[in-house]
Amino acid sequence: MPLFVLDAAWAAAVYASTVPRQWVPVTGSAILIAGLPWAVSAHNRPLIPLSGDPVSVLTSDRSSQYFVTQPALLSAFQDAATVIASSGCHDVGSMGMETS
């Protein structure tokens, strides 16, 4: 992904220097409009749900958005949050083991 982003500037410079000047904003606008459906309706966290699913990042709560790809972990997260909140502790950290 980083190489794609770096190459995009180079590709835009080459494109702007090789096509007629009036085509540059037209092409840029067409690319922007073509990308809007993917930007607003991402599969995991859609801004505007287009597939009939009523869930949107604008209407769902934050904790459920964390577990969109693994909803089975939501209850464990809520149980851990309840235990921590009831303990009165204000500084909480996490120690995990990395598995390969």
LOKEDREN-976193 format. One record per residue: residue in one letter; residue number from 0; x, y negated, z of N, C-alpha, C, CB in turn. Coordinates in steps of 0.001 Angstrom, whole numbers, plus 524288, in hexadecimal, padded with zeros to 5 digits. Each point is the difference from the previous one (the first is absolute). Glycine has a CB too. Example, Ala and Ser with C-alpha at 12.3 -4.5 7.8 and 13.67 -1.06 7.14 Angstrom:
REM LOKEDREN-976193
drenvo residu->A, num->0, n.east->83386, n.north->8163A, n.up->81E78, ca.east->7FC86, ca.north->7FB5A, ca.up->80000, c.east->80384, c.north->7FB50, c.up->80000, cb.east->7F89C, cb.north->80495, cb.up->804DE
drenvo residu->S, num->1, n.east->80606, n.north->7F751, n.up->7F852, ca.east->80334, ca.north->7FB5A, ca.up->8003C, c.east->7FCFE, c.north->7FBBE, c.up->802DA, cb.east->804A0, cb.north->80274, cb.up->7F79F
//
This chain:
REM LOKEDREN-976193
drenvo residu->M, num->0, n.east->8032B, n.north->804A9, n.up->80000, ca.east->7FCD5, ca.north->7FB57, ca.up->80000, c.east->8035D, c.north->7FB0E, c.up->80000, cb.east->7F905, cb.north->804F9, cb.up->804AD
drenvo residu->P, num->1, n.east->80B26, n.north->7FABD, n.up->7FE7C, ca.east->8032E, ca.north->7FB3F, ca.up->7FFD5, c.east->8025D, c.north->7FEFA, c.up->7FA9B, cb.east->801F7, cb.north->80160, cb.up->80969
drenvo residu->L, num->2, n.east->7FFA1, n.north->802C1, n.up->7F3ED, ca.east->8022E, ca.north->7FF37, ca.up->7FAC7, c.east->7FBDA, c.north->7FE06, c.up->7FC36, cb.east->80689, cb.north->80712, cb.up->801BE
drenvo residu->F, num->3, n.east->7F4AE, n.north->7FAC5, n.up->7FEDF, ca.east->7FBBE, ca.north->7FE25, ca.up->7FCB7, c.east->7FF26, c.north->7FA2C, c.up->800D3, cb.east->7FBCE, cb.north->808DD, cb.up->80055
drenvo residu->V, num->4, n.east->80451, n.north->7F565, n.up->80484, ca.east->7FF35, ca.north->7FA80, ca.up->80130, c.east->8047D, c.north->7FCBC, c.up->7FDD1, cb.east->7FB01, cb.north->80272, cb.up->8081C
drenvo residu->L, num->5, n.east->809C4, n.north->7FF69, n.up->7F875, ca.east->80475, ca.north->7FD23, ca.up->7FDDE, c.east->7FFD8, c.north->7FFD0, c.up->7FA0C, cb.east->80542, cb.north->802AB, cb.up->807C6
drenvo residu->D, num->6, n.east->7F933, n.north->8019C, n.up->7F5D1, ca.east->7FFBA, ca.north->80024, ca.up->7FA50, c.east->7FB82, c.north->7FCC0, c.up->7FDD7, cb.east->803F8, cb.north->808CF, cb.up->80054
drenvo residu->A, num->7, n.east->7F80F, n.north->7F639, n.up->802BE, ca.east->7FB8B, ca.north->7FCE9, ca.up->7FE2E, c.east->801B0, c.north->7FA6D, c.up->7FEB1, cb.east->7F9F6, cb.north->80580, cb.up->80578
drenvo residu->A, num->8, n.east->80973, n.north->7F83C, n.up->7FDA3, ca.east->801DD, ca.north->7FAAD, ca.up->7FEE2, c.east->8032B, c.north->7FFEE, c.up->7FAF3, cb.east->8002D, cb.north->7FDF5, cb.up->809A4
drenvo residu->W, num->9, n.east->80319, n.north->805F2, n.up->7F5A1, ca.east->80312, ca.north->8004F, ca.up->7FB32, c.east->7FC71, c.north->800BC, c.up->7FB46, cb.east->8078B, cb.north->803C3, cb.up->8050D
drenvo residu->A, num->10, n.east->7F49E, n.north->7FFAA, n.up->7FB67, ca.east->7FC63, ca.north->800FC, ca.up->7FBAE, c.east->7FCDB, c.north->7FB21, c.up->7FEB3, cb.east->7FF75, cb.north->80964, cb.up->802A5
drenvo residu->A, num->11, n.east->7FEEC, n.north->7F3AF, n.up->8014B, ca.east->7FD16, ca.north->7FB2F, ca.up->7FF11, c.east->8035E, c.north->7FBF2, c.up->7FD3E, cb.east->7FA91, cb.north->801D7, cb.up->807E7
drenvo residu->A, num->12, n.east->80A58, n.north->7FDC1, n.up->7F996, ca.east->80383, ca.north->7FC43, ca.up->7FD79, c.east->800E8, c.north->8016D, c.up->7FA47, cb.east->80454, cb.north->7FE56, cb.up->808A3
drenvo residu->V, num->13, n.east->7FC7E, n.north->806A2, n.up->7F650, ca.east->800B8, ca.north->801CB, ca.up->7FA9F, c.east->7FB0C, c.north->7FF1A, c.up->7FCDE, cb.east->8067A, cb.north->806B7, cb.up->802FF
drenvo residu->Y, num->14, n.east->7F516, n.north->7FA94, n.up->7FF3E, ca.east->7FB05, ca.north->7FF52, ca.up->7FD50, c.east->7FF08, c.north->7FA40, c.up->7FEC3, cb.east->7FC7B, cb.north->807F1, cb.up->8048F
drenvo residu->A, num->15, n.east->8046E, n.north->7F49A, n.up->7FF3C, ca.east->7FF0C, ca.north->7FA6A, ca.up->7FF35, c.east->80396, c.north->7FDAF, c.up->7FBDB, cb.east->7FD1E, cb.north->7FF63, cb.up->80941
drenvo residu->S, num->16, n.east->80775, n.north->802DE, n.up->7F615, ca.east->803A1, ca.north->7FDDD, ca.up->7FC1F, c.east->7FF40, c.north->80255, c.up->7FA95, cb.east->8064C, cb.north->7FE90, cb.up->8072B
drenvo residu->T, num->17, n.east->7F688, n.north->80598, n.up->7F855, ca.east->7FF71, ca.north->80280, ca.up->7FAE7, c.east->7FAA4, c.north->7FF43, c.up->7FD79, cb.east->80670, cb.north->8066B, cb.up->8030F
drenvo residu->V, num->18, n.east->7F593, n.north->7F849, n.up->7FFE6, ca.east->7FAC8, ca.north->7FF48, ca.up->7FDB8, c.east->7FEBC, c.north->7FA2F, c.up->7FFA7, cb.east->7FD0C, cb.north->808B6, cb.up->803A1
drenvo residu->P, num->19, n.east->7FF28, n.north->7F5DE, n.up->7F91E, ca.east->7FE76, ca.north->7FA7A, ca.up->7FFBF, c.east->7FE2A, c.north->7FDFE, c.up->80552, cb.east->7FD7E, cb.north->8013F, cb.up->7F69C
drenvo residu->R, num->20, n.east->803A6, n.north->7F9E0, n.up->80A6D, ca.east->7FF09, ca.north->7FDA5, ca.up->8051F, c.east->7FA43, c.north->80059, c.up->801B3, cb.east->8076E, cb.north->7F9FD, cb.up->7FE39
drenvo residu->Q, num->21, n.east->7F4E2, n.north->8057A, n.up->7FE2F, ca.east->7FA79, ca.north->80010, ca.up->8017D, c.east->7FE19, c.north->80576, c.up->80192, cb.east->7FE99, cb.north->7F87E, cb.up->7F9F0
drenvo residu->W, num->22, n.east->80440, n.north->80B90, n.up->804CF, ca.east->7FE6F, ca.north->80547, ca.up->80170, c.east->80165, c.north->8016F, c.up->805A1, cb.east->80117, cb.north->80268, cb.up->7F6B6
drenvo residu->V, num->23, n.east->802A4, n.north->7FAE0, n.up->80B89, ca.east->801E4, ca.north->80166, ca.up->8053B, c.east->7FBA9, c.north->7FF83, c.up->80413, cb.east->808FE, cb.north->7FD02, cb.up->7FD76
drenvo residu->P, num->24, n.east->7F430, n.north->7FE9C, n.up->802FB, ca.east->7FBDC, ca.north->7FFDA, ca.up->803F6, c.east->7FB6C, c.north->803A3, c.up->7FEC9, cb.east->80294, cb.north->7F6DA, cb.up->801C6
drenvo residu->V, num->25, n.east->7FC52, n.north->809F7, n.up->7F941, ca.east->7FBC2, ca.north->8038B, ca.up->7FE86, c.east->8014D, c.north->80593, c.up->801A9, cb.east->7FDB1, cb.north->7FA30, cb.up->7F865
drenvo residu->T, num->26, n.east->80713, n.north->8077E, n.up->8067D, ca.east->801A1, ca.north->80544, ca.up->80174, c.east->80040, c.north->8009A, c.up->805EB, cb.east->80510, cb.north->800AE, cb.up->7F7A9
drenvo residu->G, num->27, n.east->7FCF7, n.north->7FB6A, n.up->80B0A, ca.east->8003E, ca.north->80034, ca.up->805B6, c.east->7FA99, c.north->8005F, c.up->8026C, cb.east->80838, cb.north->7FADA, cb.up->7FFB0
drenvo residu->S, num->28, n.east->7F41C, n.north->80229, n.up->7FE3D, ca.east->7FAA1, ca.north->8003C, ca.up->801F5, c.east->7FD8E, c.north->80550, c.up->7FEED, cb.east->7FF1F, cb.north->7F660, cb.up->7FE99
drenvo residu->A, num->29, n.east->801E2, n.north->80BD1, n.up->7FCCD, ca.east->7FDDC, ca.north->80527, ca.up->7FEAE, c.east->8022E, c.north->80430, c.up->803AB, cb.east->7FF11, cb.north->7FD38, cb.up->7F696
drenvo residu->I, num->30, n.east->805EE, n.north->80283, n.up->80A99, ca.east->8025F, ca.north->803D6, ca.up->80396, c.east->7FDB9, c.north->7FF5C, c.up->80579, cb.east->80854, cb.north->80004, cb.up->7FAAE
drenvo residu->L, num->31, n.east->7F6FB, n.north->7FB27, n.up->80707, ca.east->7FDBD, ca.north->7FEFF, ca.up->80527, c.east->7FA6D, c.north->8020D, c.up->80054, cb.east->805AF, cb.north->7F819, cb.up->800E4
drenvo residu->I, num->32, n.east->7F727, n.north->806E2, n.up->7FB2E, ca.east->7FA98, ca.north->801D9, ca.up->7FFF8, c.east->7FFC9, c.north->805F3, c.up->7FFB3, cb.east->7FD35, cb.north->7F7A4, cb.up->7FBB6
drenvo residu->A, num->33, n.east->80643, n.north->80AB4, n.up->80140, ca.east->80014, ca.north->805B1, ca.up->7FF93, c.east->80176, c.north->80297, c.up->8052B, cb.east->80259, cb.north->7FF16, cb.up->7F696
drenvo residu->G, num->34, n.east->800B4, n.north->7FE4D, n.up->80CA8, ca.east->8019F, ca.north->80241, ca.up->804FE, c.east->7FC2D, c.north->7FF39, c.up->80472, cb.east->808E4, cb.north->7FE8E, cb.up->7FD18
drenvo residu->L, num->35, n.east->7F333, n.north->7FE16, n.up->80237, ca.east->7FC5A, ca.north->7FEE5, ca.up->80438, c.east->7FCFA, c.north->804C5, c.up->801F7, cb.east->7FF43, cb.north->7F730, cb.up->7FC47
drenvo residu->P, num->36, n.east->7FEBD, n.north->80C36, n.up->80051, ca.east->7FD34, ca.north->8048E, ca.up->80223, c.east->8035E, c.north->8034F, c.up->803AD, cb.east->7FAAB, cb.north->80019, cb.up->7F7E1
drenvo residu->W, num->37, n.east->80A41, n.north->8009A, n.up->806FC, ca.east->80376, ca.north->8030A, ca.up->8036B, c.east->8014C, c.north->7FCFE, c.up->804F4, cb.east->803BF, cb.north->80476, cb.up->7F82B
drenvo residu->A, num->38, n.east->7FC7E, n.north->7F66C, n.up->8077D, ca.east->8014C, ca.north->7FCE4, ca.up->8049A, c.east->7FB88, c.north->7FFC8, c.up->803F3, cb.east->805F2, cb.north->7FABE, cb.up->7FA69
drenvo residu->V, num->39, n.east->7F53F, n.north->804FC, n.up->803C5, ca.east->7FB9C, ca.north->7FF64, ca.up->8039A, c.east->7FD5F, c.north->8051F, c.up->80176, cb.east->7FEAB, cb.north->7F74E, cb.up->7FC33
drenvo residu->S, num->40, n.east->80271, n.north->80CE7, n.up->8010B, ca.east->7FD68, ca.north->804ED, ca.up->80147, c.east->803E8, c.north->8046E, c.up->800B3, cb.east->7F82E, cb.north->7FCFD, cb.up->7FB10
drenvo residu->A, num->41, n.east->80BCA, n.north->80214, n.up->8080A, ca.east->803CE, ca.north->80418, ca.up->80121, c.east->7FD32, c.north->8049E, c.up->8028A, cb.east->80742, cb.north->7F94D, cb.up->80110
drenvo residu->H, num->42, n.east->7FA73, n.north->80B60, n.up->7FDC2, ca.east->7FD41, ca.north->804B8, ca.up->801C8, c.east->7FFA7, c.north->80051, c.up->805F7, cb.east->80317, cb.north->8048A, cb.up->7F7F0
drenvo residu->N, num->43, n.east->8012A, n.north->7FA79, n.up->80ACC, ca.east->8000A, ca.north->800A4, ca.up->805AE, c.east->7FD90, c.north->7FB6F, c.up->802E7, cb.east->807EC, cb.north->80551, cb.up->7FEF7
drenvo residu->R, num->44, n.east->7F906, n.north->7F5F8, n.up->7FF2C, ca.east->7FE18, ca.north->7FB5E, ca.up->802BC, c.east->7FDDC, c.north->7FC00, c.up->7FC17, cb.east->8068C, cb.north->8018C, cb.up->8073C
drenvo residu->P, num->45, n.east->7F4B5, n.north->7FF68, n.up->7F6CC, ca.east->7FDEE, ca.north->7FC70, ca.up->7FC05, c.east->7FE30, c.north->7FAD5, c.up->80253, cb.east->7FD4F, cb.north->807BB, cb.up->7FACB
drenvo residu->L, num->46, n.east->803B9, n.north->7F415, n.up->8026A, ca.east->7FDE7, ca.north->7FAE6, ca.up->80177, c.east->7FA41, c.north->7FFD1, c.up->7FE74, cb.east->808E0, cb.north->7FBA6, cb.up->7FEE6
drenvo residu->I, num->47, n.east->7F605, n.north->8062F, n.up->7FC72, ca.east->7FAAE, ca.north->80074, ca.up->7FE08, c.east->7FF32, c.north->805B3, c.up->7FE6F, cb.east->7FFCA, cb.north->7F678, cb.up->7FCD4
drenvo residu->P, num->48, n.east->7FCEA, n.north->80C64, n.up->805E8, ca.east->7FF3D, ca.north->80589, ca.up->7FEA4, c.east->7FCEA, c.north->8008A, c.up->7FAF2, cb.east->80043, cb.north->8025D, cb.up->80981
drenvo residu->L, num->49, n.east->8022F, n.north->7FFBD, n.up->7F273, ca.east->7FD76, ca.north->80095, ca.up->7FAF5, c.east->7FDF0, c.north->80580, c.up->7FF17, cb.east->805CD, cb.north->7F911, cb.up->7FCA1
drenvo residu->S, num->50, n.east->7FBEC, n.north->80AC2, n.up->80658, ca.east->7FE95, ca.north->80570, ca.up->7FF07, c.east->7FB1D, c.north->801B1, c.up->802F9, cb.east->80961, cb.north->801D2, cb.up->7FE79
drenvo residu->G, num->51, n.east->7F39E, n.north->7FAA4, n.up->8039F, ca.east->7FB52, ca.north->80163, ca.up->802E5, c.east->800F6, c.north->800D7, c.up->805C5, cb.east->7FCB1, cb.north->803EE, cb.up->7F7F8
drenvo residu->D, num->52, n.east->8082F, n.north->7FC2F, n.up->809C2, ca.east->8014F, ca.north->8009F, ca.up->80580, c.east->7FF59, c.north->7FAB7, c.up->802A9, cb.east->80656, cb.north->80771, cb.up->7FE0E
drenvo residu->P, num->53, n.east->7F674, n.north->7F81B, n.up->80606, ca.east->7FF03, ca.north->7FAE9, ca.up->80262, c.east->80471, c.north->7FDED, c.up->80369, cb.east->7F6BD, cb.north->80263, cb.up->7FFC8
drenvo residu->V, num->54, n.east->80D66, n.north->800A3, n.up->800E4, ca.east->8044D, ca.north->7FE59, ca.up->8035E, c.east->80376, c.north->7FC1B, c.up->7FD28, cb.east->7FFC6, cb.north->808A1, cb.up->804A5
drenvo residu->S, num->55, n.east->80152, n.north->7F309, n.up->7FDE3, ca.east->80368, ca.north->7FBF5, ca.up->7FDEC, c.east->8036B, c.north->7FE05, c.up->8046D, cb.east->7F962, cb.north->7FD71, cb.up->7F90F
drenvo residu->V, num->56, n.east->80B2A, n.north->80066, n.up->805B9, ca.east->80352, ca.north->7FDD1, ca.up->80416, c.east->7FD76, c.north->7FB3E, c.up->80277, cb.east->807E5, cb.north->80352, cb.up->7FB57
drenvo residu->L, num->57, n.east->7F44A, n.north->7FA66, n.up->80200, ca.east->7FD4A, ca.north->7FB78, ca.up->8021D, c.east->7FBA7, c.north->8018C, c.up->803C4, cb.east->80220, cb.north->7FB32, cb.up->7F7D6
drenvo residu->T, num->58, n.east->7FBF3, n.north->809A1, n.up->807E1, ca.east->7FB9C, ca.north->8019C, ca.up->80342, c.east->80152, c.north->80429, c.up->80408, cb.east->7FA6A, cb.north->7FDC9, cb.up->7F899
drenvo residu->S, num->59, n.east->80A0C, n.north->804D5, n.up->806F0, ca.east->80153, ca.north->80418, ca.up->803C5, c.east->803BE, c.north->7FDE0, c.up->80421, cb.east->7FEB4, cb.north->806E3, cb.up->7F912
drenvo residu->D, num->60, n.east->80129, n.north->7FB95, n.up->80B83, ca.east->8036D, ca.north->7FE34, ca.up->80432, c.east->805A7, c.north->801AE, c.up->7FEFC, cb.east->7F876, cb.north->80071, cb.up->80651
drenvo residu->R, num->61, n.east->80B15, n.north->7FCE0, n.up->7FC32, ca.east->8058C, ca.north->800BE, ca.up->7FEFB, c.east->801ED, c.north->80570, c.up->8017E, cb.east->8012F, cb.north->7F683, cb.up->80168
drenvo residu->S, num->62, n.east->7FD0F, n.north->80B8C, n.up->802FF, ca.east->80202, ca.north->80519, ca.up->801A8, c.east->7FE6A, c.north->80456, c.up->7FC3A, cb.east->7FFA4, cb.north->7FCF5, cb.up->80944
drenvo residu->S, num->63, n.east->7FBCA, n.north->802B0, n.up->7F459, ca.east->7FE91, ca.north->803FE, ca.up->7FC2B, c.east->80319, c.north->7FF5F, c.up->7FAF0, cb.east->7F70B, cb.north->80062, cb.up->803EA
drenvo residu->Q, num->64, n.east->80AAE, n.north->7FAE1, n.up->7FAE0, ca.east->8032B, ca.north->7FF25, ca.up->7FB53, c.east->80563, c.north->80276, c.up->8008E, cb.east->7FB24, cb.north->7F7B4, cb.up->7FE56
drenvo residu->Y, num->65, n.east->806D6, n.north->808A4, n.up->80666, ca.east->8051D, ca.north->80263, ca.up->800DD, c.east->80000, c.north->805C7, c.up->7FE78, cb.east->8019D, cb.north->7F9A0, cb.up->80741
drenvo residu->F, num->66, n.east->7F9F4, n.north->808ED, n.up->7F927, ca.east->7FFB2, ca.north->805A1, ca.up->7FF4F, c.east->7FCAC, c.north->80192, c.up->7FB54, cb.east->80131, cb.north->800E8, cb.up->80987
drenvo residu->V, num->67, n.east->7FECC, n.north->7FBEB, n.up->7F26B, ca.east->7FCEC, ca.north->8012F, ca.up->7FB56, c.east->801CC, c.north->80515, c.up->7FD85, cb.east->7FE93, cb.north->7F674, cb.up->7FE85
drenvo residu->T, num->68, n.east->80679, n.north->80A5C, n.up->80139, ca.east->80209, ca.north->804B9, ca.up->7FD75, c.east->7FFFD, c.north->804BF, c.up->80399, cb.east->80582, cb.north->7FA49, cb.up->7FA75
drenvo residu->Q, num->69, n.east->7FA43, n.north->804E2, n.up->80AB6, ca.east->7FFE0, ca.north->80458, ca.up->803BA, c.east->7FBF7, c.north->7FEDA, c.up->80448, cb.east->8098E, cb.north->80212, cb.up->7FE29
drenvo residu->P, num->70, n.east->7F166, n.north->7FE3D, n.up->80091, ca.east->7FBFD, ca.north->7FE8B, ca.up->803CC, c.east->7FFD6, c.north->8037F, c.up->804D6, cb.east->7FAF1, cb.north->7FC97, cb.up->7F894
drenvo residu->A, num->71, n.east->80736, n.north->8080E, n.up->8072F, ca.east->7FFFD, ca.north->8037B, ca.up->8048C, c.east->80356, c.north->7FDD4, c.up->80471, cb.east->7FEA1, cb.north->80797, cb.up->7FA03
drenvo residu->L, num->72, n.east->80507, n.north->7F4FE, n.up->804DA, ca.east->80367, ca.north->7FDCF, ca.up->8040B, c.east->7FD83, c.north->7FB69, c.up->802E2, cb.east->80798, cb.north->802DE, cb.up->7FAB6
drenvo residu->L, num->73, n.east->7F404, n.north->7FB2D, n.up->80369, ca.east->7FD81, ca.north->7FB6B, ca.up->8026D, c.east->7FE58, c.north->8011A, c.up->80594, cb.east->7FCED, cb.north->7FD2D, cb.up->7F73D
drenvo residu->S, num->74, n.east->800C9, n.north->80760, n.up->809C7, ca.east->7FE37, ca.north->80127, ca.up->8054F, c.east->80496, c.north->80070, c.up->803CA, cb.east->7F83A, cb.north->804A0, cb.up->7FC45
drenvo residu->A, num->75, n.east->80C21, n.north->7FDA1, n.up->8020D, ca.east->8049D, ca.north->80059, ca.up->80362, c.east->80227, c.north->7FA91, c.up->8012D, cb.east->8021B, cb.north->808DA, cb.up->7FC43
drenvo residu->F, num->76, n.east->7FDD3, n.north->7F3B9, n.up->7FFD8, ca.east->801C0, ca.north->7FA9F, ca.up->800BE, c.east->7FC81, c.north->7FD35, c.up->803F8, cb.east->80380, cb.north->7FFD4, cb.up->7F6C6
drenvo residu->Q, num->77, n.east->7F75F, n.north->800CC, n.up->808AE, ca.east->7FC61, ca.north->7FD6F, ca.up->80392, c.east->80082, c.north->80225, c.up->80585, cb.east->7F9E7, cb.north->7FE7D, cb.up->7F890
drenvo residu->D, num->78, n.east->806F7, n.north->806A4, n.up->807FB, ca.east->800C8, ca.north->8024D, ca.up->80534, c.east->804F3, c.north->7FDE0, c.up->80287, cb.east->7FB56, cb.north->80820, cb.up->7FD1D
drenvo residu->A, num->79, n.east->808E8, n.north->7F788, n.up->7FFE5, ca.east->804E3, ca.north->7FDEB, ca.up->80221, c.east->7FF5E, c.north->7FA42, c.up->8018D, cb.east->80519, cb.north->80654, cb.up->7FA70
drenvo residu->A, num->80, n.east->7F824, n.north->7F6A9, n.up->80264, ca.east->7FF22, ca.north->7FA79, ca.up->8013A, c.east->7FCC2, c.north->7FF68, c.up->804F2, cb.east->80089, cb.north->7FDD2, cb.up->7F67C
drenvo residu->T, num->81, n.east->7FBAA, n.north->8059C, n.up->80A52, ca.east->7FCC6, ca.north->7FFD0, ca.up->804B4, c.east->80337, c.north->8013A, c.up->804DA, cb.east->7F838, cb.north->80297, cb.up->7FAB2
drenvo residu->V, num->82, n.east->80B27, n.north->80150, n.up->804F7, ca.east->8035D, ca.north->8016F, ca.up->8046C, c.east->803B6, c.north->7FB88, c.up->80152, cb.east->7FF6D, cb.north->8097D, cb.up->7FD72
drenvo residu->I, num->83, n.east->802DC, n.north->7F420, n.up->7FE94, ca.east->803A8, ca.north->7FBAC, ca.up->800F2, c.east->7FD27, c.north->7FB54, c.up->80253, cb.east->8059F, cb.north->80313, cb.up->7F892
drenvo residu->A, num->84, n.east->7F5C7, n.north->7FBB4, n.up->80564, ca.east->7FD0A, ca.north->7FB88, ca.up->80207, c.east->7FE57, c.north->800DC, c.up->805A3, cb.east->7FCDD, cb.north->7FE20, cb.up->7F6FB
drenvo residu->S, num->85, n.east->801A4, n.north->806B2, n.up->80A58, ca.east->7FE4D, ca.north->80119, ca.up->8055B, c.east->80490, c.north->8002E, c.up->803D6, cb.east->7F87D, cb.north->804F7, cb.up->7FC56
drenvo residu->S, num->86, n.east->80C4C, n.north->7FBD1, n.up->801BB, ca.east->80488, ca.north->8003C, ca.up->8037E, c.east->801B5, c.north->7FA9E, c.up->801DE, cb.east->802D1, cb.north->8080E, cb.up->7FB69
drenvo residu->G, num->87, n.east->7FB88, n.north->7F3D9, n.up->801E0, ca.east->8017B, ca.north->7FABC, ca.up->80192, c.east->8054A, c.north->7FE5E, c.up->7FDF3, cb.east->7FAAF, cb.north->80136, cb.up->807D9
drenvo residu->C, num->88, n.east->807C8, n.north->80205, n.up->7F515, ca.east->80520, ca.north->7FEBD, ca.up->7FDD5, c.east->7FF70, c.north->7FC26, c.up->7FB7A, cb.east->80362, cb.north->808DB, cb.up->802B0
drenvo residu->H, num->89, n.east->7FFF7, n.north->7F330, n.up->7FD3F, ca.east->7FFB7, ca.north->7FC04, ca.up->7FBE6, c.east->80457, c.north->8007C, c.up->7FBF7, cb.east->7FBD9, cb.north->7FA2B, cb.up->80673
drenvo residu->D, num->90, n.east->80866, n.north->8087E, n.up->7FAE1, ca.east->80455, ca.north->800CA, ca.up->7FC5E, c.east->80030, c.north->805CB, c.up->7FE8B, cb.east->80522, cb.north->7F85D, cb.up->803E6
drenvo residu->V, num->91, n.east->7F9BC, n.north->808BD, n.up->7F729, ca.east->7FFB7, ca.north->8056D, ca.up->7FE44, c.east->803AE, c.north->800BF, c.up->7FB76, cb.east->7F6B1, cb.north->800C8, cb.up->802FE
drenvo residu->G, num->92, n.east->80C14, n.north->80390, n.up->7FCFB, ca.east->80372, ca.north->80153, ca.up->7FBAC, c.east->7FEE3, c.north->8057B, c.up->7FE28, cb.east->806D8, cb.north->7F9FA, cb.up->8036D
drenvo residu->S, num->93, n.east->7FBC6, n.north->80783, n.up->7F87D, ca.east->7FF2D, ca.north->8052D, ca.up->7FDD4, c.east->80540, c.north->8027D, c.up->7FEE2, cb.east->7F763, cb.north->7FD45, cb.up->7FC21
drenvo residu->M, num->94, n.east->80932, n.north->80795, n.up->80569, ca.east->804B8, ca.north->802EF, ca.up->7FECB, c.east->7FE4A, c.north->804B9, c.up->7FCE1, cb.east->804CD, cb.north->7FCE6, cb.up->80831
drenvo residu->G, num->95, n.east->7FD61, n.north->803B7, n.up->7F339, ca.east->7FE8F, ca.north->80465, ca.up->7FCBD, c.east->804CD, c.north->802FF, c.up->7FE58, cb.east->7F828, cb.north->7FB30, cb.up->7FCE8
drenvo residu->M, num->96, n.east->806E9, n.north->8098E, n.up->80156, ca.east->80441, ca.north->8032D, ca.up->7FE02, c.east->7FF69, c.north->8004C, c.up->7FA18, cb.east->8009E, cb.north->80545, cb.up->80870
drenvo residu->E, num->97, n.east->8039C, n.north->7F9BA, n.up->7F4F5, ca.east->7FFEC, ca.north->80036, ca.up->7FA4C, c.east->800C3, c.north->80597, c.up->7FE48, cb.east->8037B, cb.north->7F6D7, cb.up->7FF53
drenvo residu->T, num->98, n.east->7F916, n.north->80AF8, n.up->7FD46, ca.east->80094, ca.north->80550, ca.up->7FDF4, c.east->8015C, c.north->7FFB0, c.up->7FA3E, cb.east->7F992, cb.north->80394, cb.up->8069A
drenvo residu->S, num->99, n.east->80970, n.north->80033, n.up->7F7A2, ca.east->80165, ca.north->7FFEB, ca.up->7FA84, c.east->7FDAA, c.north->8047B, c.up->7FD15, cb.east->80816, cb.north->7FB93, cb.up->80248
//
